[in-house]
Amino acid sequence: YFSMPRENFPEIKETKIYISSIYPGNTAEDIEKLITDPIEDKLKTVSNVIEITSTSQEDYSIVVVEFDENISVEAAKQKVKDEVDSETAGEDWPTFNGAKVEP
C-alpha cells in the first residue's frame, strides 16, 4: 500500500465563509434575535449561496455560508463582508465586538 504510486489528488474546493459574533451578557435567544437572524436574512439575497447554517448560544453567534463552485473564496468573502458591514452599520444594530468574517 505505501509503495503504490500516487497518480493525482483531486483538487477539493470548499467555499465556506464563517461569521462569528461575540455579544457578552446575552442569552442564546437574544443572540439569535439580535445578531444571527438579521445576518442570515441579509445573506439570503447574496448570489451563489447554496446553504446558510447558524448556531446561537449564550454570548456568541456563528453563521456559516456555503457557496457554489462558481465563485472564488476571495469573491465569496467580499460578498459576505459587504453584506455584514451593511447590516451592522444600521442604527438598529446592537453595539458589540464586531462581526468577524473568516474563510
Biopython code that builds the backbone (N, CA, C, O; Angstrom):
import numpy as np
from Bio.PDB.StructureBuilder import StructureBuilder

atoms = [
    (1, "TYR", "N", (0.820, -1.191, 0.000)),
    (1, "TYR", "CA", (0.000, 0.000, 0.000)),
    (1, "TYR", "C", (0.868, 1.262, 0.000)),
    (1, "TYR", "O", (0.632, 2.178, -0.787)),
    (2, "PHE", "N", (1.857, 1.308, 0.868)),
    (2, "PHE", "CA", (2.685, 2.507, 0.955)),
    (2, "PHE", "C", (3.570, 2.690, -0.263)),
    (2, "PHE", "O", (3.996, 3.806, -0.562)),
    (3, "SER", "N", (3.848, 1.609, -0.962)),
    (3, "SER", "CA", (4.713, 1.725, -2.138)),
    (3, "SER", "C", (3.917, 1.940, -3.425)),
    (3, "SER", "O", (4.505, 2.052, -4.501)),
    (4, "MET", "N", (2.608, 1.999, -3.328)),
    (4, "MET", "CA", (1.795, 2.237, -4.517)),
    (4, "MET", "C", (2.035, 3.652, -5.030)),
    (4, "MET", "O", (2.099, 4.600, -4.248)),
    (5, "PRO", "N", (2.166, 3.790, -6.342)),
    (5, "PRO", "CA", (2.380, 5.139, -6.877)),
    (5, "PRO", "C", (1.109, 5.986, -6.761)),
    (5, "PRO", "O", (-0.009, 5.481, -6.864)),
    (6, "ARG", "N", (1.313, 7.256, -6.549)),
    (6, "ARG", "CA", (0.187, 8.180, -6.489)),
    (6, "ARG", "C", (0.040, 8.832, -7.847)),
    (6, "ARG", "O", (1.012, 9.318, -8.426)),
    (7, "GLU", "N", (-1.150, 8.837, -8.336)),
    (7, "GLU", "CA", (-1.409, 9.481, -9.620)),
    (7, "GLU", "C", (-1.666, 10.966, -9.388)),
    (7, "GLU", "O", (-0.746, 11.781, -9.457)),
    (8, "ASN", "N", (-2.866, 11.296, -9.123)),
    (8, "ASN", "CA", (-3.245, 12.683, -8.876)),
    (8, "ASN", "C", (-4.179, 12.752, -7.688)),
    (8, "ASN", "O", (-4.975, 11.846, -7.439)),
    (9, "PHE", "N", (-4.064, 13.821, -6.979)),
    (9, "PHE", "CA", (-5.014, 14.075, -5.915)),
    (9, "PHE", "C", (-6.040, 15.058, -6.452)),
    (9, "PHE", "O", (-5.673, 16.086, -7.021)),
    (10, "PRO", "N", (-7.297, 14.762, -6.282)),
    (10, "PRO", "CA", (-8.303, 15.707, -6.784)),
    (10, "PRO", "C", (-8.240, 17.017, -6.001)),
    (10, "PRO", "O", (-7.994, 17.031, -4.795)),
    (11, "GLU", "N", (-8.463, 18.089, -6.705)),
    (11, "GLU", "CA", (-8.500, 19.384, -6.045)),
    (11, "GLU", "C", (-9.850, 19.518, -5.348)),
    (11, "GLU", "O", (-10.903, 19.394, -5.974)),
    (12, "ILE", "N", (-9.801, 19.767, -4.077)),
    (12, "ILE", "CA", (-11.025, 19.936, -3.304)),
    (12, "ILE", "C", (-11.210, 21.427, -3.073)),
    (12, "ILE", "O", (-10.383, 22.090, -2.448)),
    (13, "LYS", "N", (-12.303, 21.923, -3.586)),
    (13, "LYS", "CA", (-12.582, 23.345, -3.454)),
    (13, "LYS", "C", (-13.810, 23.512, -2.570)),
    (13, "LYS", "O", (-14.927, 23.170, -2.958)),
    (14, "GLU", "N", (-13.586, 24.030, -1.406)),
    (14, "GLU", "CA", (-14.682, 24.272, -0.477)),
    (14, "GLU", "C", (-14.776, 25.772, -0.236)),
    (14, "GLU", "O", (-13.818, 26.404, 0.210)),
    (15, "THR", "N", (-15.917, 26.317, -0.530)),
    (15, "THR", "CA", (-16.103, 27.755, -0.381)),
    (15, "THR", "C", (-17.113, 28.017, 0.729)),
    (15, "THR", "O", (-18.306, 28.193, 0.482)),
    (16, "LYS", "N", (-16.609, 28.038, 1.945)),
    (16, "LYS", "CA", (-17.442, 28.358, 3.107)),
    (16, "LYS", "C", (-16.854, 29.579, 3.800)),
    (16, "LYS", "O", (-15.640, 29.706, 3.958)),
    (17, "ILE", "N", (-17.738, 30.462, 4.202)),
    (17, "ILE", "CA", (-17.334, 31.659, 4.925)),
    (17, "ILE", "C", (-17.992, 31.607, 6.305)),
    (17, "ILE", "O", (-19.178, 31.298, 6.427)),
    (18, "TYR", "N", (-17.216, 31.910, 7.330)),
    (18, "TYR", "CA", (-17.689, 31.854, 8.709)),
    (18, "TYR", "C", (-17.766, 33.266, 9.281)),
    (18, "TYR", "O", (-16.809, 34.034, 9.187)),
    (19, "ILE", "N", (-18.901, 33.599, 9.869)),
    (19, "ILE", "CA", (-19.080, 34.891, 10.519)),
    (19, "ILE", "C", (-19.340, 34.620, 11.992)),
    (19, "ILE", "O", (-20.373, 34.054, 12.350)),
    (20, "SER", "N", (-18.414, 35.020, 12.840)),
    (20, "SER", "CA", (-18.612, 34.819, 14.275)),
    (20, "SER", "C", (-18.796, 36.172, 14.942)),
    (20, "SER", "O", (-18.138, 37.149, 14.584)),
    (21, "SER", "N", (-19.688, 36.217, 15.905)),
    (21, "SER", "CA", (-20.005, 37.459, 16.607)),
    (21, "SER", "C", (-20.068, 37.194, 18.100)),
    (21, "SER", "O", (-20.675, 36.221, 18.547)),
    (22, "ILE", "N", (-19.444, 38.058, 18.851)),
    (22, "ILE", "CA", (-19.461, 37.960, 20.308)),
    (22, "ILE", "C", (-20.258, 39.137, 20.856)),
    (22, "ILE", "O", (-19.983, 40.292, 20.532)),
    (23, "TYR", "N", (-21.237, 38.833, 21.680)),
    (23, "TYR", "CA", (-22.075, 39.870, 22.295)),
    (23, "TYR", "C", (-22.275, 39.476, 23.755)),
    (23, "TYR", "O", (-23.292, 38.871, 24.094)),
    (24, "PRO", "N", (-21.322, 39.809, 24.623)),
    (24, "PRO", "CA", (-21.343, 39.359, 26.020)),
    (24, "PRO", "C", (-22.588, 39.802, 26.779)),
    (24, "PRO", "O", (-23.143, 40.876, 26.548)),
    (25, "GLY", "N", (-23.003, 38.928, 27.695)),
    (25, "GLY", "CA", (-24.109, 39.247, 28.585)),
    (25, "GLY", "C", (-25.486, 38.994, 28.014)),
    (25, "GLY", "O", (-26.470, 39.522, 28.532)),
    (26, "ASN", "N", (-25.586, 38.196, 26.953)),
    (26, "ASN", "CA", (-26.876, 37.934, 26.319)),
    (26, "ASN", "C", (-27.173, 36.445, 26.276)),
    (26, "ASN", "O", (-26.270, 35.614, 26.186)),
    (27, "THR", "N", (-28.456, 36.129, 26.342)),
    (27, "THR", "CA", (-28.885, 34.738, 26.253)),
    (27, "THR", "C", (-28.811, 34.268, 24.805)),
    (27, "THR", "O", (-28.661, 35.077, 23.889)),
    (28, "ALA", "N", (-28.914, 32.971, 24.607)),
    (28, "ALA", "CA", (-28.912, 32.410, 23.251)),
    (28, "ALA", "C", (-30.084, 32.956, 22.438)),
    (28, "ALA", "O", (-29.945, 33.216, 21.243)),
    (29, "GLU", "N", (-31.231, 33.128, 23.080)),
    (29, "GLU", "CA", (-32.408, 33.656, 22.385)),
    (29, "GLU", "C", (-32.177, 35.097, 21.929)),
    (29, "GLU", "O", (-32.544, 35.465, 20.813)),
    (30, "ASP", "N", (-31.570, 35.906, 22.790)),
    (30, "ASP", "CA", (-31.256, 37.290, 22.415)),
    (30, "ASP", "C", (-30.239, 37.333, 21.279)),
    (30, "ASP", "O", (-30.375, 38.123, 20.345)),
    (31, "ILE", "N", (-29.234, 36.492, 21.364)),
    (31, "ILE", "CA", (-28.209, 36.434, 20.310)),
    (31, "ILE", "C", (-28.863, 36.082, 18.978)),
    (31, "ILE", "O", (-28.556, 36.689, 17.952)),
    (32, "GLU", "N", (-29.760, 35.106, 18.995)),
    (32, "GLU", "CA", (-30.428, 34.709, 17.752)),
    (32, "GLU", "C", (-31.260, 35.858, 17.183)),
    (32, "GLU", "O", (-31.201, 36.142, 15.986)),
    (33, "LYS", "N", (-32.028, 36.510, 18.040)),
    (33, "LYS", "CA", (-32.921, 37.583, 17.593)),
    (33, "LYS", "C", (-32.148, 38.828, 17.150)),
    (33, "LYS", "O", (-32.494, 39.443, 16.142)),
    (34, "LEU", "N", (-31.110, 39.199, 17.893)),
    (34, "LEU", "CA", (-30.398, 40.453, 17.638)),
    (34, "LEU", "C", (-29.248, 40.336, 16.639)),
    (34, "LEU", "O", (-28.928, 41.301, 15.945)),
    (35, "ILE", "N", (-28.628, 39.163, 16.564)),
    (35, "ILE", "CA", (-27.420, 39.010, 15.747)),
    (35, "ILE", "C", (-27.622, 38.009, 14.607)),
    (35, "ILE", "O", (-27.507, 38.365, 13.434)),
    (36, "THR", "N", (-27.919, 36.767, 14.955)),
    (36, "THR", "CA", (-27.936, 35.686, 13.968)),
    (36, "THR", "C", (-28.999, 35.879, 12.897)),
    (36, "THR", "O", (-28.689, 35.848, 11.706)),
    (37, "ASP", "N", (-30.246, 36.077, 13.303)),
    (37, "ASP", "CA", (-31.330, 36.213, 12.318)),
    (37, "ASP", "C", (-31.124, 37.378, 11.350)),
    (37, "ASP", "O", (-31.304, 37.194, 10.146)),
    (38, "PRO", "N", (-30.752, 38.576, 11.830)),
    (38, "PRO", "CA", (-30.528, 39.667, 10.871)),
    (38, "PRO", "C", (-29.402, 39.383, 9.873)),
    (38, "PRO", "O", (-29.509, 39.738, 8.700)),
    (39, "ILE", "N", (-28.326, 38.746, 10.336)),
    (39, "ILE", "CA", (-27.232, 38.408, 9.415)),
    (39, "ILE", "C", (-27.707, 37.383, 8.395)),
    (39, "ILE", "O", (-27.448, 37.529, 7.201)),
    (40, "GLU", "N", (-28.403, 36.348, 8.859)),
    (40, "GLU", "CA", (-28.924, 35.339, 7.927)),
    (40, "GLU", "C", (-29.859, 35.972, 6.897)),
    (40, "GLU", "O", (-29.752, 35.685, 5.704)),
    (41, "ASP", "N", (-30.762, 36.820, 7.346)),
    (41, "ASP", "CA", (-31.709, 37.464, 6.424)),
    (41, "ASP", "C", (-30.982, 38.285, 5.367)),
    (41, "ASP", "O", (-31.372, 38.279, 4.199)),
    (42, "LYS", "N", (-29.948, 38.979, 5.762)),
    (42, "LYS", "CA", (-29.182, 39.803, 4.828)),
    (42, "LYS", "C", (-28.441, 38.927, 3.816)),
    (42, "LYS", "O", (-28.344, 39.289, 2.643)),
    (43, "LEU", "N", (-27.923, 37.791, 4.250)),
    (43, "LEU", "CA", (-27.124, 36.928, 3.377)),
    (43, "LEU", "C", (-27.971, 36.082, 2.428)),
    (43, "LEU", "O", (-27.445, 35.545, 1.453)),
    (44, "LYS", "N", (-29.265, 35.952, 2.695)),
    (44, "LYS", "CA", (-30.143, 35.168, 1.819)),
    (44, "LYS", "C", (-30.229, 35.750, 0.416)),
    (44, "LYS", "O", (-30.559, 35.037, -0.532)),
    (45, "THR", "N", (-29.936, 37.034, 0.275)),
    (45, "THR", "CA", (-30.042, 37.690, -1.032)),
    (45, "THR", "C", (-28.760, 37.593, -1.856)),
    (45, "THR", "O", (-28.751, 37.992, -3.020)),
    (46, "VAL", "N", (-27.686, 37.075, -1.278)),
    (46, "VAL", "CA", (-26.396, 37.004, -1.972)),
    (46, "VAL", "C", (-26.425, 35.889, -3.015)),
    (46, "VAL", "O", (-26.906, 34.786, -2.752)),
    (47, "SER", "N", (-25.903, 36.195, -4.201)),
    (47, "SER", "CA", (-25.881, 35.194, -5.274)),
    (47, "SER", "C", (-24.834, 34.119, -4.992)),
    (47, "SER", "O", (-23.875, 34.354, -4.257)),
    (48, "ASN", "N", (-25.023, 32.956, -5.570)),
    (48, "ASN", "CA", (-24.138, 31.796, -5.471)),
    (48, "ASN", "C", (-24.191, 31.082, -4.120)),
    (48, "ASN", "O", (-23.400, 30.168, -3.888)),
    (49, "VAL", "N", (-25.095, 31.470, -3.228)),
    (49, "VAL", "CA", (-25.193, 30.816, -1.923)),
    (49, "VAL", "C", (-25.966, 29.514, -2.068)),
    (49, "VAL", "O", (-27.052, 29.483, -2.648)),
    (50, "ILE", "N", (-25.394, 28.441, -1.534)),
    (50, "ILE", "CA", (-26.050, 27.131, -1.529)),
    (50, "ILE", "C", (-26.829, 26.946, -0.228)),
    (50, "ILE", "O", (-27.993, 26.546, -0.241)),
    (51, "GLU", "N", (-26.168, 27.244, 0.902)),
    (51, "GLU", "CA", (-26.774, 26.968, 2.199)),
    (51, "GLU", "C", (-26.233, 27.935, 3.251)),
    (51, "GLU", "O", (-25.069, 28.334, 3.218)),
    (52, "ILE", "N", (-27.101, 28.293, 4.173)),
    (52, "ILE", "CA", (-26.704, 29.103, 5.326)),
    (52, "ILE", "C", (-27.109, 28.334, 6.576)),
    (52, "ILE", "O", (-28.270, 27.958, 6.733)),
    (53, "THR", "N", (-26.146, 28.101, 7.468)),
    (53, "THR", "CA", (-26.425, 27.444, 8.742)),
    (53, "THR", "C", (-25.895, 28.341, 9.859)),
    (53, "THR", "O", (-25.007, 29.166, 9.642)),
    (54, "SER", "N", (-26.453, 28.168, 11.047)),
    (54, "SER", "CA", (-26.015, 29.024, 12.143)),
    (54, "SER", "C", (-26.195, 28.331, 13.484)),
    (54, "SER", "O", (-26.942, 27.363, 13.625)),
    (55, "THR", "N", (-25.478, 28.869, 14.457)),
    (55, "THR", "CA", (-25.604, 28.439, 15.839)),
    (55, "THR", "C", (-25.602, 29.684, 16.710)),
    (55, "THR", "O", (-24.747, 30.558, 16.565)),
    (56, "SER", "N", (-26.560, 29.752, 17.607)),
    (56, "SER", "CA", (-26.613, 30.849, 18.574)),
    (56, "SER", "C", (-26.534, 30.243, 19.962)),
    (56, "SER", "O", (-27.282, 29.326, 20.300)),
    (57, "GLN", "N", (-25.626, 30.764, 20.754)),
    (57, "GLN", "CA", (-25.525, 30.324, 22.136)),
    (57, "GLN", "C", (-25.245, 31.545, 23.001)),
    (57, "GLN", "O", (-25.057, 32.648, 22.486)),
    (58, "GLU", "N", (-25.218, 31.353, 24.287)),
    (58, "GLU", "CA", (-25.009, 32.481, 25.184)),
    (58, "GLU", "C", (-23.734, 33.234, 24.809)),
    (58, "GLU", "O", (-22.654, 32.646, 24.756)),
    (59, "ASP", "N", (-23.862, 34.521, 24.553)),
    (59, "ASP", "CA", (-22.752, 35.432, 24.241)),
    (59, "ASP", "C", (-22.136, 35.263, 22.856)),
    (59, "ASP", "O", (-21.202, 35.997, 22.533)),
    (60, "TYR", "N", (-22.605, 34.340, 22.023)),
    (60, "TYR", "CA", (-21.866, 34.009, 20.805)),
    (60, "TYR", "C", (-22.785, 33.537, 19.681)),
    (60, "TYR", "O", (-23.761, 32.823, 19.911)),
    (61, "SER", "N", (-22.450, 33.952, 18.467)),
    (61, "SER", "CA", (-23.173, 33.508, 17.271)),
    (61, "SER", "C", (-22.167, 33.123, 16.201)),
    (61, "SER", "O", (-21.121, 33.758, 16.069)),
    (62, "ILE", "N", (-22.478, 32.092, 15.443)),
    (62, "ILE", "CA", (-21.676, 31.763, 14.270)),
    (62, "ILE", "C", (-22.624, 31.435, 13.124)),
    (62, "ILE", "O", (-23.564, 30.655, 13.275)),
    (63, "VAL", "N", (-22.357, 32.044, 11.980)),
    (63, "VAL", "CA", (-23.129, 31.810, 10.768)),
    (63, "VAL", "C", (-22.160, 31.282, 9.723)),
    (63, "VAL", "O", (-21.094, 31.860, 9.510)),
    (64, "VAL", "N", (-22.531, 30.176, 9.066)),
    (64, "VAL", "CA", (-21.699, 29.577, 8.027)),
    (64, "VAL", "C", (-22.441, 29.695, 6.705)),
    (64, "VAL", "O", (-23.583, 29.254, 6.577)),
    (65, "VAL", "N", (-21.779, 30.294, 5.725)),
    (65, "VAL", "CA", (-22.367, 30.494, 4.404)),
    (65, "VAL", "C", (-21.587, 29.642, 3.415)),
    (65, "VAL", "O", (-20.379, 29.814, 3.253)),
    (66, "GLU", "N", (-22.285, 28.718, 2.752)),
    (66, "GLU", "CA", (-21.642, 27.858, 1.755)),
    (66, "GLU", "C", (-22.026, 28.335, 0.358)),
    (66, "GLU", "O", (-23.203, 28.519, 0.046)),
    (67, "PHE", "N", (-21.006, 28.530, -0.473)),
    (67, "PHE", "CA", (-21.198, 28.993, -1.841)),
    (67, "PHE", "C", (-20.982, 27.853, -2.826)),
    (67, "PHE", "O", (-20.350, 26.849, -2.497)),
    (68, "ASP", "N", (-21.518, 28.018, -4.053)),
    (68, "ASP", "CA", (-21.286, 27.015, -5.091)),
    (68, "ASP", "C", (-19.865, 27.147, -5.636)),
    (68, "ASP", "O", (-19.121, 28.051, -5.255)),
    (69, "GLU", "N", (-19.501, 26.232, -6.533)),
    (69, "GLU", "CA", (-18.129, 26.187, -7.041)),
    (69, "GLU", "C", (-17.837, 27.259, -8.088)),
    (69, "GLU", "O", (-16.705, 27.355, -8.564)),
    (70, "ASN", "N", (-18.817, 28.052, -8.452)),
    (70, "ASN", "CA", (-18.630, 29.070, -9.486)),
    (70, "ASN", "C", (-18.103, 30.396, -8.944)),
    (70, "ASN", "O", (-18.102, 31.399, -9.658)),
    (71, "ILE", "N", (-17.659, 30.410, -7.700)),
    (71, "ILE", "CA", (-17.161, 31.646, -7.099)),
    (71, "ILE", "C", (-15.889, 31.338, -6.314)),
    (71, "ILE", "O", (-15.776, 30.286, -5.686)),
    (72, "SER", "N", (-14.943, 32.257, -6.356)),
    (72, "SER", "CA", (-13.700, 32.063, -5.605)),
    (72, "SER", "C", (-13.930, 32.382, -4.129)),
    (72, "SER", "O", (-14.889, 33.066, -3.769)),
    (73, "VAL", "N", (-13.046, 31.881, -3.294)),
    (73, "VAL", "CA", (-13.143, 32.148, -1.863)),
    (73, "VAL", "C", (-13.048, 33.653, -1.603)),
    (73, "VAL", "O", (-13.772, 34.195, -0.768)),
    (74, "GLU", "N", (-12.153, 34.314, -2.325)),
    (74, "GLU", "CA", (-11.969, 35.753, -2.126)),
    (74, "GLU", "C", (-13.237, 36.532, -2.480)),
    (74, "GLU", "O", (-13.643, 37.433, -1.746)),
    (75, "ALA", "N", (-13.858, 36.182, -3.605)),
    (75, "ALA", "CA", (-15.087, 36.867, -4.021)),
    (75, "ALA", "C", (-16.221, 36.581, -3.039)),
    (75, "ALA", "O", (-16.999, 37.477, -2.710)),
    (76, "ALA", "N", (-16.319, 35.339, -2.571)),
    (76, "ALA", "CA", (-17.354, 34.977, -1.600)),
    (76, "ALA", "C", (-17.154, 35.749, -0.300)),
    (76, "ALA", "O", (-18.109, 36.262, 0.282)),
    (77, "LYS", "N", (-15.915, 35.825, 0.144)),
    (77, "LYS", "CA", (-15.618, 36.550, 1.383)),
    (77, "LYS", "C", (-15.988, 38.022, 1.245)),
    (77, "LYS", "O", (-16.539, 38.615, 2.173)),
    (78, "GLN", "N", (-15.689, 38.609, 0.100)),
    (78, "GLN", "CA", (-16.004, 40.025, -0.107)),
    (78, "GLN", "C", (-17.512, 40.265, -0.117)),
    (78, "GLN", "O", (-17.993, 41.245, 0.452)),
    (79, "LYS", "N", (-18.262, 39.357, -0.771)),
    (79, "LYS", "CA", (-19.721, 39.491, -0.789)),
    (79, "LYS", "C", (-20.286, 39.437, 0.629)),
    (79, "LYS", "O", (-21.135, 40.248, 0.998)),
    (80, "VAL", "N", (-19.814, 38.484, 1.412)),
    (80, "VAL", "CA", (-20.292, 38.336, 2.788)),
    (80, "VAL", "C", (-19.899, 39.558, 3.613)),
    (80, "VAL", "O", (-20.717, 40.095, 4.360)),
    (81, "LYS", "N", (-18.665, 39.990, 3.480)),
    (81, "LYS", "CA", (-18.198, 41.160, 4.232)),
    (81, "LYS", "C", (-19.033, 42.394, 3.899)),
    (81, "LYS", "O", (-19.413, 43.147, 4.796)),
    (82, "ASP", "N", (-19.319, 42.603, 2.620)),
    (82, "ASP", "CA", (-20.127, 43.758, 2.218)),
    (82, "ASP", "C", (-21.514, 43.722, 2.852)),
    (82, "ASP", "O", (-22.000, 44.737, 3.351)),
    (83, "GLU", "N", (-22.149, 42.550, 2.831)),
    (83, "GLU", "CA", (-23.497, 42.422, 3.400)),
    (83, "GLU", "C", (-23.490, 42.571, 4.924)),
    (83, "GLU", "O", (-24.361, 43.230, 5.490)),
    (84, "VAL", "N", (-22.508, 41.959, 5.580)),
    (84, "VAL", "CA", (-22.423, 42.063, 7.040)),
    (84, "VAL", "C", (-22.135, 43.508, 7.442)),
    (84, "VAL", "O", (-22.736, 44.020, 8.387)),
    (85, "ASP", "N", (-21.223, 44.166, 6.733)),
    (85, "ASP", "CA", (-20.927, 45.574, 7.029)),
    (85, "ASP", "C", (-22.167, 46.440, 6.849)),
    (85, "ASP", "O", (-22.421, 47.348, 7.640)),
    (86, "SER", "N", (-22.933, 46.154, 5.807)),
    (86, "SER", "CA", (-24.162, 46.902, 5.550)),
    (86, "SER", "C", (-25.165, 46.713, 6.688)),
    (86, "SER", "O", (-25.804, 47.670, 7.125)),
    (87, "GLU", "N", (-25.299, 45.485, 7.160)),
    (87, "GLU", "CA", (-26.242, 45.187, 8.243)),
    (87, "GLU", "C", (-25.786, 45.814, 9.562)),
    (87, "GLU", "O", (-26.594, 46.401, 10.281)),
    (88, "THR", "N", (-24.516, 45.694, 9.876)),
    (88, "THR", "CA", (-24.023, 46.194, 11.163)),
    (88, "THR", "C", (-23.931, 47.717, 11.207)),
    (88, "THR", "O", (-23.820, 48.293, 12.289)),
    (89, "ALA", "N", (-23.973, 48.374, 10.056)),
    (89, "ALA", "CA", (-23.913, 49.837, 10.014)),
    (89, "ALA", "C", (-25.248, 50.483, 10.374)),
    (89, "ALA", "O", (-25.302, 51.679, 10.660)),
    (90, "GLY", "N", (-26.325, 49.695, 10.362)),
    (90, "GLY", "CA", (-27.651, 50.237, 10.664)),
    (90, "GLY", "C", (-27.777, 50.695, 12.107)),
    (90, "GLY", "O", (-27.072, 50.210, 12.992)),
    (91, "GLU", "N", (-28.685, 51.634, 12.332)),
    (91, "GLU", "CA", (-28.893, 52.173, 13.680)),
    (91, "GLU", "C", (-29.484, 51.148, 14.640)),
    (91, "GLU", "O", (-29.295, 51.253, 15.852)),
    (92, "ASP", "N", (-30.199, 50.159, 14.107)),
    (92, "ASP", "CA", (-30.826, 49.145, 14.957)),
    (92, "ASP", "C", (-29.839, 48.081, 15.429)),
    (92, "ASP", "O", (-30.150, 47.296, 16.324)),
    (93, "TRP", "N", (-28.665, 48.055, 14.834)),
    (93, "TRP", "CA", (-27.698, 47.008, 15.172)),
    (93, "TRP", "C", (-27.126, 47.264, 16.563)),
    (93, "TRP", "O", (-26.697, 48.378, 16.864)),
    (94, "PRO", "N", (-27.119, 46.223, 17.420)),
    (94, "PRO", "CA", (-26.576, 46.417, 18.765)),
    (94, "PRO", "C", (-25.067, 46.663, 18.729)),
    (94, "PRO", "O", (-24.373, 46.190, 17.829)),
    (95, "THR", "N", (-24.582, 47.393, 19.700)),
    (95, "THR", "CA", (-23.149, 47.646, 19.816)),
    (95, "THR", "C", (-22.504, 46.431, 20.456)),
    (95, "THR", "O", (-22.878, 46.014, 21.552)),
    (96, "PHE", "N", (-21.531, 45.870, 19.757)),
    (96, "PHE", "CA", (-20.814, 44.719, 20.289)),
    (96, "PHE", "C", (-19.434, 44.672, 19.665)),
    (96, "PHE", "O", (-19.028, 45.621, 18.994)),
    (97, "ASN", "N", (-18.716, 43.602, 19.870)),
    (97, "ASN", "CA", (-17.318, 43.495, 19.475)),
    (97, "ASN", "C", (-17.094, 43.316, 17.983)),
    (97, "ASN", "O", (-15.957, 43.085, 17.569)),
    (98, "GLY", "N", (-18.105, 43.411, 17.178)),
    (98, "GLY", "CA", (-17.941, 43.313, 15.730)),
    (98, "GLY", "C", (-18.157, 41.907, 15.218)),
    (98, "GLY", "O", (-18.023, 40.931, 15.956)),
    (99, "ALA", "N", (-18.495, 41.818, 13.943)),
    (99, "ALA", "CA", (-18.660, 40.523, 13.285)),
    (99, "ALA", "C", (-17.358, 40.195, 12.577)),
    (99, "ALA", "O", (-16.838, 41.006, 11.811)),
    (100, "LYS", "N", (-16.850, 39.045, 12.826)),
    (100, "LYS", "CA", (-15.568, 38.631, 12.271)),
    (100, "LYS", "C", (-15.818, 37.695, 11.097)),
    (100, "LYS", "O", (-16.455, 36.654, 11.260)),
    (101, "VAL", "N", (-15.325, 38.052, 9.917)),
    (101, "VAL", "CA", (-15.534, 37.250, 8.717)),
    (101, "VAL", "C", (-14.252, 36.478, 8.427)),
    (101, "VAL", "O", (-13.187, 37.073, 8.266)),
    (102, "GLU", "N", (-14.355, 35.160, 8.361)),
    (102, "GLU", "CA", (-13.184, 34.325, 8.097)),
    (102, "GLU", "C", (-13.522, 33.272, 7.049)),
    (102, "GLU", "O", (-14.588, 32.659, 7.103)),
    (103, "PRO", "N", (-12.618, 33.060, 6.095)),
    (103, "PRO", "CA", (-12.866, 31.968, 5.121)),
    (103, "PRO", "C", (-12.561, 30.612, 5.727)),
    (103, "PRO", "O", (-12.711, 29.589, 5.058)),
]
sb = StructureBuilder()
sb.init_structure("model")
sb.init_model(0)
sb.init_chain("A")
sb.init_seg("    ")
for serial, (resi, resn, name, xyz) in enumerate(atoms, 1):
    if name == "N":
        sb.init_residue(resn, " ", resi, " ")
    sb.init_atom(name, np.array(xyz, "f"), 0.0, 1.0, " ", f" {name:<3s}", serial, name[0])
structure = sb.get_structure()
